[in-house]
Amino acid sequence: MPTKDEEAIELAKKHYQIEEGLTHVIRINESSNVKVVEPDERIILLEVNTNTVPAGIMPLQFSPVPSAGIHYPSVIMEVTPDEFEKIQTGELKLPNDWTMGEEIPKPAVDGEG
């Protein structure tokens, strides 16, 4: 079974492939102040998508789907580029004292380099 980090990268790659407007995928770190069942066992991603509508930050939770290669539960939050800018400036807050972690870069398309 892949590690949580390996699977987060793979999940982001899949999302980049199917979401044409996806420009950034950022890992989210959970606050140690919030008690969640097995917080280390879920993947939380913030996705910036030019093709989404502004709706604020709405975490959507997904169960694992081992048959599709997804072994960890996940939480996905999709925001517009403007909402992402507001998160970066602190005007818009992530829930549960979550913080932004590392960005998972968009994979290079064959022939790019």
Secondary structure, DSSP 8 states (H G I E B T S, - for coil): ---HHHHHHHHHHHHHHH-TTEEEEEEEE--TTS--SSGGG-EEEEEEETTS-------EEE--BGGGTB-S-EEEEEE-HHHHHHHHHTSS--GGG-EEEEE------TT--
